[in-house]
Amino acid sequence: MAGDEKNMTLWEQVCTTDMKYTKERKKPYPHTDINATYMFKVATEAFGPLGQGWGYTVDNLDWRANGLVVVVLSLWHSFGGERSTPVQVIGCKLAEYDTVGERSRHIIDDEAPKKACTDAIKKWLSMLGVCADIYTGQVDHDHDGGTETGGGRQASGKPNGGTKRPEGAAAGGGPACPKCGGPMRSRTRKSDGAAFWGCANYPDCKGIVDMDKAAAEPPAEDLSDDNVPF
C-alpha cells in the first residue's frame, strides 16, 4: 500500500456520517450538529472500547470569571496495532444565564465542564476524520432540500443567499433515481464544483446522476459509504 493510501485508511473508514444522527442548529450560526454519542460509537468501532482502544486525560480545567469553561485534554487512540502518542486538544463551553423579571440572574450550568470535554473530544475525532464529510462541507445539510457548498453563504445565513434548490423529480426538475426510482435533488460537489443529481433517499440510497448526462439515461453510480460526495 502506498504511503498516501495508508495515511488515509482511518480517515476513509470513519469519514461518512449517518445523517439521522445530525440536527440543524441556528445558533450561534447556521450549522449541522452531530450527536456526540454517535461520534463516540464510530470511535469505538474503529479503535475499540473507551479506555482500551482510545481514551483521554484532563490536563487542565479553567472556569473563568465570565462563565467560559476551558478544558485541555490529552487524547490517544489505537489503530492498526499501534497506539498513538497523546494529542492535546482544547474544548470550551459558555455558562448560561437567564433573565427573570427585571432581574438578570446568572445560572451556573453544572454540566458545562462535561460539555467542554465533549467539545474537545469531538474536535479531536474530527481531526482524525470522524464525520469529515460534515466538517469539510461535503454533506453539511441545510435541512431545506440541499447542501451547503461553501462560498455561497450570504448574509441570510442560508446557502446561495437563501435560494432553495430544485428537488429533482419531486419538483419536476430532474430525473428519477436510476437505483430506487425515487426523486433526485440538485447537488453541488464541493471538491470540484460539479453539479449532479443525488437521490433524495440518501443515505438509504446512494444513486447519483451527472447532470450533463442525465438526458442520456446514464447508469447509476453506487457510492460506497466512505466515498459519498454529498
SERO-4910 file (N, C-alpha, C, O; in steps of 0.05 Angstrom, whole numbers):
BEGIN
 pado doro    nc1    nc2    nc3   cac1   cac2   cac3    cc1    cc2    cc3    oc1    oc2    oc3
  Met    A     17    -24      0      0      0      0     17     25      0     36     27     16
  Ala    A     12     44    -18     28     68    -19     24     84      6      5     81     21
  Gly    A     45    101     11     44    116     36     20    134     39      8    134     60
  Asp    A     12    148     18    -11    166     19    -37    150     24    -54    159     40
  Glu    A    -39    126     12    -63    110     16    -64     99     44    -86     99     56
  Lys    A    -41     92     55    -40     82     83    -48    104    102    -62    100    122
  Asn    A    -39    128     97    -45    151    114    -75    157    115    -85    166    135
  Met    A    -89    151     93   -117    157     92   -135    134     99   -160    137     98
  Thr    A   -124    112    108   -140     88    114   -161     94    136   -184     89    132
  Leu    A   -152    106    158   -170    112    180   -190    133    172   -214    130    176
  Trp    A   -181    154    159   -199    176    150   -221    165    133   -245    171    138
  Glu    A   -215    149    113   -235    138     95   -254    119    109   -277    115    100
  Gln    A   -245    106    130   -261     88    145   -283    102    161   -304     91    165
  Val    A   -277    126    171   -295    139    191   -307    165    180   -321    178    196
  Cys    A   -302    173    156   -309    199    147   -338    203    140   -348    226    140
  Thr    A   -353    182    135   -381    184    127   -400    185    150   -398    168    168
  Thr    A   -418    205    151   -436    209    173   -464    198    166   -474    202    144
  Asp    A   -475    184    185   -503    176    183   -520    200    191   -521    208    214
  Met    A   -534    212    171   -547    238    175   -570    237    196   -578    258    205
  Lys    A   -579    213    203   -601    212    223   -591    220    250   -607    224    269
  Tyr    A   -564    221    254   -552    230    279   -544    259    278   -526    267    294
  Thr    A   -555    275    260   -549    303    258   -574    320    262   -597    310    259
  Lys    A   -570    345    270   -592    364    273   -584    391    263   -561    399    263
  Glu    A   -604    405    253   -600    433    244   -598    451    269   -615    449    287
  Arg    A   -578    468    269   -576    488    291   -574    516    279   -561    520    258
  Lys    A   -588    535    291   -589    563    281   -569    580    297   -560    601    286
  Lys    A   -562    572    321   -545    589    338   -520    573    346   -521    549    349
  Pro    A   -497    587    349   -492    615    344   -490    623    315   -487    646    308
  Tyr    A   -493    602    297   -493    606    268   -506    582    256   -505    560    268
  Pro    A   -517    584    232   -530    560    220   -509    539    214   -489    544    200
  His    A   -514    515    225   -495    493    220   -509    467    226   -531    466    237
  Thr    A   -495    445    220   -505    418    225   -490    407    250   -466    405    250
  Asp    A   -506    401    270   -494    390    295   -495    359    294   -515    348    286
  Ile    A   -473    347    302   -471    318    302   -474    307    330   -460    317    349
  Asn    A   -490    287    334   -494    275    361   -467    264    371   -454    248    357
  Ala    A   -460    273    395   -434    265    406   -432    235    411   -411    223    405
  Thr    A   -453    223    421   -452    195    427   -448    178    401   -435    158    401
  Tyr    A   -459    188    379   -455    175    353   -426    176    346   -415    156    336
  Met    A   -412    199    350   -384    201    343   -368    183    361   -348    171    352
  Phe    A   -375    180    387   -361    162    405   -365    133    396   -346    116    398
  Lys    A   -388    126    385   -394     99    375   -375     94    351   -364     72    348
  Val    A   -373    113    333   -355    110    310   -326    105    319   -312     88    308
  Ala    A   -318    120    340   -291    116    351   -287     88    363   -267     76    359
  Thr    A   -308     79    377   -306     52    389   -305     31    367   -290     11    370
  Glu    A   -320     34    346   -319     15    323   -292     14    311   -282     -7    303
  Ala    A   -279     38    308   -253     39    295   -229     32    313   -210     19    304
  Phe    A   -231     39    339   -208     36    356   -211     14    378   -192      1    386
  Gly    A   -236     11    387   -241     -7    409   -255      9    431   -258     33    429
  Pro    A   -262     -5    453   -276      8    475   -260     31    488   -235     30    487
  Leu    A   -274     51    498   -261     72    513   -244     61    536   -254     44    551
  Gly    A   -220     70    538   -201     60    558   -184     38    549   -163     32    561
  Gln    A   -192     25    527   -176      3    515   -165     11    487   -141      8    482
  Gly    A   -183     21    471   -175     29    444   -171     59    440   -158     67    422
  Trp    A   -183     74    458   -179    103    458   -186    114    485   -199    102    501
  Gly    A   -176    138    491   -181    150    517   -169    178    519   -157    188    501
  Tyr    A   -172    189    543   -163    216    547   -158    221    577   -168    207    594
  Thr    A   -142    242    582   -139    252    610   -144    282    609   -138    295    589
  Val    A   -154    293    631   -159    321    633   -133    334    644   -126    330    667
  Asp    A   -120    351    628    -95    364    636   -101    390    651    -86    397    669
  Asn    A   -122    403    643   -128    429    656   -158    436    652   -169    431    631
  Leu    A   -170    447    673   -197    457    672   -198    484    684   -191    488    708
  Asp    A   -207    504    669   -207    531    678   -236    543    675   -245    546    653
  Trp    A   -249    549    697   -275    561    697   -271    591    702   -266    599    724
  Arg    A   -273    606    681   -266    634    682   -288    652    693   -311    643    694
  Ala    A   -281    675    701   -300    693    714   -323    700    696   -346    705    705
  Asn    A   -319    701    670   -340    708    651   -358    684    645   -376    686    628
  Gly    A   -353    661    658   -370    638    654   -361    619    633   -373    598    628
  Leu    A   -338    625    620   -328    607    599   -311    585    612   -292    590    626
  Val    A   -319    560    607   -304    537    616   -285    528    594   -294    522    572
  Val    A   -260    527    600   -239    518    581   -225    494    592   -216    494    615
  Val    A   -224    473    576   -212    448    585   -191    440    565   -194    444    541
  Val    A   -169    428    575   -148    417    558   -147    387    563   -142    378    585
  Leu    A   -151    372    541   -150    343    543   -126    332    528   -118    343    508
  Ser    A   -115    310    537    -95    294    522   -109    269    513   -118    253    530
  Leu    A   -111    265    487   -125    242    476   -107    224    460    -88    233    447
  Trp    A   -113    198    461    -98    178    446   -117    157    434   -140    155    443
  His    A   -107    143    414   -122    121    403   -104     99    392    -80    104    388
  Ser    A   -115     76    389   -101     53    377   -113     46    350   -137     45    347
  Phe    A    -96     42    331   -106     35    304    -84     20    289    -61     28    289
  Gly    A    -92     -2    276    -72    -18    261    -51    -30    279    -28    -33    270
  Gly    A    -58    -36    304    -38    -48    322    -19    -28    335     -1    -37    349
  Glu    A    -23     -2    330     -5     18    341    -21     38    358    -43     45    352
  Arg    A     -9     46    380    -21     66    398     -8     93    392     16     95    392
  Ser    A    -25    113    389    -15    139    383     -3    153    407     -9    144    430
  Thr    A     13    173    403     22    190    425     -2    208    432    -18    214    415
  Pro    A     -4    217    457    -26    235    465    -25    261    449     -4    272    444
  Val    A    -48    271    443    -51    296    428    -68    315    446    -90    307    454
  Gln    A    -59    339    451    -74    358    467    -94    373    450    -87    383    428
  Val    A   -118    375    460   -140    389    446   -155    406    466   -158    398    489
  Ile    A   -163    430    458   -177    449    475   -207    447    469   -215    446    446
  Gly    A   -223    447    490   -252    449    488   -263    471    505   -250    478    525
  Cys    A   -287    481    499   -298    503    515   -328    502    516   -341    490    498
  Lys    A   -340    514    536   -369    516    538   -375    541    554   -364    546    576
  Leu    A   -392    558    543   -400    582    556   -423    577    575   -444    566    567
  Ala    A   -420    584    601   -441    581    621   -465    598    613   -462    619    602
  Glu    A   -489    587    619   -513    600    611   -524    619    632   -516    618    656
  Tyr    A   -541    637    623   -555    655    642   -583    660    633   -589    656    609
  Asp    A   -600    668    651   -628    673    645   -636    699    657   -625    708    678
  Thr    A   -656    712    646   -667    737    657   -694    731    669   -712    721    655
  Val    A   -698    736    695   -723    731    709   -735    758    717   -723    772    733
  Gly    A   -757    765    705   -770    791    711   -751    814    704   -742    815    681
  Glu    A   -747    832    723   -730    854    718   -701    849    727   -684    866    725
  Arg    A   -697    825    737   -670    818    747   -656    799    728   -668    781    717
  Ser    A   -630    805    725   -614    787    708   -600    767    727   -583    774    743
  Arg    A   -609    742    725   -598    722    743   -581    702    727   -591    689    709
  His    A   -556    700    735   -538    681    722   -543    653    732   -544    649    757
  Ile    A   -546    634    714   -550    607    722   -524    591    715   -515    590    692
  Ile    A   -512    579    735   -488    563    731   -497    536    720   -513    522    731
  Asp    A   -485    530    697   -490    504    684   -471    483    696   -448    483    689
  Asp    A   -482    466    713   -464    446    725   -455    425    706   -438    408    712
  Glu    A   -466    425    681   -457    407    660   -435    419    643   -424    405    626
  Ala    A   -429    445    647   -410    459    630   -383    445    628   -373    442    605
  Pro    A   -371    436    650   -345    422    647   -347    397    630   -329    392    613
  Lys    A   -368    382    633   -371    357    617   -376    364    587   -365    351    569
  Lys    A   -391    386    583   -396    394    555   -371    405    542   -366    401    518
  Ala    A   -354    417    558   -328    427    547   -311    403    539   -297    404    519
  Cys    A   -311    382    556   -296    358    549   -307    345    524   -292    336    506
  Thr    A   -333    344    521   -345    333    497   -337    349    473   -332    338    451
  Asp    A   -337    376    476   -328    393    453   -300    386    445   -294    385    421
  Ala    A   -282    382    464   -254    375    457   -252    348    443   -237    345    424
  Ile    A   -267    328    454   -266    302    442   -277    302    413   -265    289    396
  Lys    A   -299    316    409   -310    318    382   -290    331    363   -287    323    340
  Lys    A   -276    352    372   -256    365    355   -234    346    348   -225    345    326
  Trp    A   -225    331    368   -203    311    364   -212    290    343   -197    283    325
  Leu    A   -236    280    347   -246    259    329   -248    270    300   -243    256    281
  Ser    A   -257    295    298   -260    307    271   -233    309    258   -231    306    233
  Met    A   -212    314    273   -185    317    261   -174    289    253   -156    288    235
  Leu    A   -185    268    264   -177    241    256   -194    232    231   -187    212    219
  Gly    A   -214    248    225   -231    242    202   -259    233    208   -275    229    189
  Val    A   -266    230    233   -293    222    240   -313    244    232   -311    267    239
  Cys    A   -333    235    216   -353    254    205   -341    276    188   -351    299    188
  Ala    A   -319    270    175   -305    290    159   -322    301    136   -318    324    128
  Asp    A   -342    285    126   -358    295    105   -375    319    114   -381    337     98
  Ile    A   -382    320    140   -396    343    151   -377    367    154   -382    389    146
  Tyr    A   -354    361    168   -336    383    174   -322    395    150   -314    418    151
  Thr    A   -320    381    128   -309    392    104   -330    405     86   -323    417     65
  Gly    A   -355    404     94   -376    417     79   -387    401     57   -405    410     42
  Gln    A   -379    376     53   -388    360     31   -418    352     34   -432    351     15
  Val    A   -426    347     59   -454    340     64   -465    356     87   -482    346    102
  Asp    A   -455    380     90   -465    398    112   -493    406    105   -498    426     92
  His    A   -513    390    114   -540    392    106   -553    417    116   -551    424    139
  Asp    A   -567    432     97   -582    456    106   -610    449    114   -625    468    121
  His    A   -618    424    114   -644    415    123   -666    429    108   -689    432    118
  Asp    A   -660    437     83   -680    452     67   -678    443     38   -684    458     20
  Gly    A   -670    418     34   -671    407      7   -645    409     -8   -644    404    -32
  Gly    A   -623    417      5   -598    420     -9   -574    415      9   -577    406     31
  Thr    A   -551    422     -1   -527    421     16   -512    447     15   -514    461     -5
  Glu    A   -497    453     36   -481    477     36   -456    472     20   -442    453     24
  Thr    A   -451    491      1   -428    487    -17   -405    505    -10   -384    504    -23
  Gly    A   -408    521     11   -386    539     18   -385    561     -2   -392    557    -25
  Gly    A   -376    585      6   -373    606    -13   -399    619    -22   -400    642    -29
  Gly    A   -421    603    -20   -447    614    -29   -464    624     -7   -486    633    -11
  Arg    A   -454    622     18   -469    631     41   -469    662     42   -447    674     44
  Gln    A   -492    674     42   -495    702     43   -505    711     70   -507    695     89
  Ala    A   -511    737     73   -520    747     99   -545    735    109   -551    736    133
  Ser    A   -561    722     92   -585    710    100   -580    686    118   -599    677    132
  Gly    A   -555    675    118   -549    652    134   -556    626    120   -552    605    131
  Lys    A   -566    628     95   -573    604     80   -555    602     56   -545    623     47
  Pro    A   -550    578     45   -533    576     22   -544    592     -1   -568    594     -6
  Asn    A   -526    604    -17   -532    618    -41   -553    640    -36   -572    643    -52
  Gly    A   -550    654    -13   -568    676     -8   -596    667      1   -614    683      1
  Gly    A   -599    642      8   -625    632     17   -642    620     -5   -665    614      0
  Thr    A   -631    617    -29   -647    606    -51   -648    576    -48   -628    562    -46
  Lys    A   -672    565    -47   -676    536    -45   -671    523    -72   -681    532    -92
  Arg    A   -657    502    -72   -651    488    -97   -674    470   -105   -690    461    -89
  Pro    A   -675    465   -132   -696    446   -141   -693    419   -129   -670    410   -124
  Glu    A   -715    405   -124   -714    379   -111   -718    356   -131   -734    338   -126
  Gly    A   -705    358   -154   -705    336   -173   -733    329   -183   -749    347   -188
  Ala    A   -738    304   -186   -763    294   -197   -787    303   -181   -809    306   -191
  Ala    A   -782    307   -154   -804    315   -137   -815    342   -145   -839    348   -141
  Ala    A   -798    359   -158   -806    385   -166   -808    386   -197   -812    408   -208
  Gly    A   -806    364   -210   -807    363   -239   -782    373   -252   -782    379   -276
  Gly    A   -760    375   -237   -736    387   -249   -713    368   -253   -692    377   -262
  Gly    A   -717    343   -248   -695    324   -252   -704    296   -256   -728    291   -256
  Pro    A   -685    278   -261   -692    250   -267   -700    235   -242   -695    243   -219
  Ala    A   -713    212   -246   -718    193   -224   -691    178   -218   -675    174   -236
  Cys    A   -688    170   -194   -663    157   -186   -661    130   -201   -680    114   -201
  Pro    A   -639    125   -215   -636    100   -230   -633     76   -212   -635     53   -222
  Lys    A   -629     80   -186   -626     57   -169   -652     49   -155   -659     25   -154
  Cys    A   -667     69   -145   -691     63   -130   -716     75   -142   -738     68   -133
  Gly    A   -713     92   -162   -736    104   -175   -747    129   -160   -767    140   -169
  Gly    A   -735    136   -138   -744    159   -123   -736    186   -135   -721    186   -155
  Pro    A   -744    208   -123   -737    234   -133   -707    240   -128   -695    228   -111
  Met    A   -697    258   -144   -669    266   -141   -667    296   -137   -684    311   -147
  Arg    A   -647    304   -122   -643    332   -116   -618    343   -128   -598    329   -131
  Ser    A   -619    369   -135   -595    382   -146   -574    385   -124   -580    395   -103
  Arg    A   -550    376   -130   -529    378   -111   -504    390   -124   -502    390   -148
  Thr    A   -486    400   -108   -461    410   -118   -438    398   -102   -437    400    -78
  Arg    A   -420    385   -116   -397    373   -103   -376    394    -96   -367    408   -114
  Lys    A   -370    397    -71   -352    419    -62   -324    415    -73   -310    435    -78
  Ser    A   -315    391    -77   -287    386    -84   -281    398   -111   -259    408   -116
  Asp    A   -300    398   -130   -294    408   -157   -316    426   -168   -314    436   -191
  Gly    A   -337    431   -152   -359    449   -161   -377    437   -181   -395    451   -192
  Ala    A   -375    411   -187   -391    398   -207   -420    394   -197   -424    386   -174
  Ala    A   -439    399   -214   -467    394   -207   -475    366   -214   -466    355   -234
  Phe    A   -492    354   -197   -502    327   -203   -529    324   -188   -536    339   -171
  Trp    A   -543    303   -196   -568    295   -183   -561    274   -162   -549    253   -169
  Gly    A   -570    278   -137   -566    259   -116   -593    249   -106   -612    265   -104
  Cys    A   -595    223   -101   -621    212    -92   -630    225    -66   -615    228    -47
  Ala    A   -656    232    -65   -668    245    -42   -670    225    -19   -675    233      4
  Asn    A   -667    199    -25   -669    178     -4   -642    172      9   -640    153     25
  Tyr    A   -622    188      3   -596    185     16   -600    188     47   -615    205     54
  Pro    A   -587    172     64   -566    153     58   -575    124     51   -558    107     46
  Asp    A   -601    119     51   -610     92     45   -605     85     16   -600     62      9
  Cys    A   -605    105     -1   -598    101    -29   -577    121    -38   -580    145    -32
  Lys    A   -556    112    -51   -534    130    -58   -531    133    -88   -509    138    -98
  Gly    A   -553    131   -102   -552    134   -131   -547    164   -138   -557    182   -125
  Ile    A   -531    168   -159   -526    195   -168   -526    195   -199   -522    174   -211
  Val    A   -531    218   -211   -531    221   -240   -518    247   -246   -524    268   -235
  Asp    A   -499    246   -264   -485    270   -274   -506    287   -289   -519    277   -307
  Met    A   -508    313   -282   -528    330   -295   -524    332   -325   -543    332   -340
  Asp    A   -499    333   -334   -493    336   -362   -501    311   -378   -504    312   -402
  Lys    A   -504    288   -364   -510    263   -377   -538    253   -371   -545    231   -379
  Ala    A   -553    269   -355   -579    259   -346   -598    252   -369   -613    233   -368
  Ala    A   -597    268   -391   -615    264   -413   -609    238   -427   -626    226   -441
  Ala    A   -584    228   -424   -576    203   -438   -581    178   -422   -573    157   -429
  Glu    A   -595    181   -399   -602    159   -381   -577    143   -374   -575    120   -381
  Pro    A   -558    156   -359   -534    142   -352   -539    121   -330   -559    123   -316
  Pro    A   -522    101   -328   -525     81   -307   -520     93   -280   -506    114   -277
  Ala    A   -532     81   -259   -528     92   -232   -500     87   -222   -487     67   -230
  Glu    A   -491    105   -205   -465    101   -192   -470     93   -164   -483    108   -149
  Asp    A   -460     70   -156   -464     61   -129   -440     69   -112   -418     59   -115
  Leu    A   -445     89    -95   -423    100    -79   -420     85    -53   -439     79    -40
  Ser    A   -395     78    -47   -390     64    -22   -393     84      1   -392    108     -3
  Asp    A   -397     74     25   -403     91     48   -380    110     54   -384    130     68
  Asp    A   -356    104     46   -333    121     52   -325    139     29   -303    149     28
  Asn    A   -343    142      9   -336    158    -14   -361    172    -25   -365    173    -49
  Val    A   -378    183     -7   -402    196    -15   -396    226    -19   -386    239     -1
  Pro    A   -402    237    -43   -394    265    -49   -414    285    -39   -410    309    -43
  Phe    A   -436    277    -26   -456    297    -17   -467    290     10   -484    304     21
***
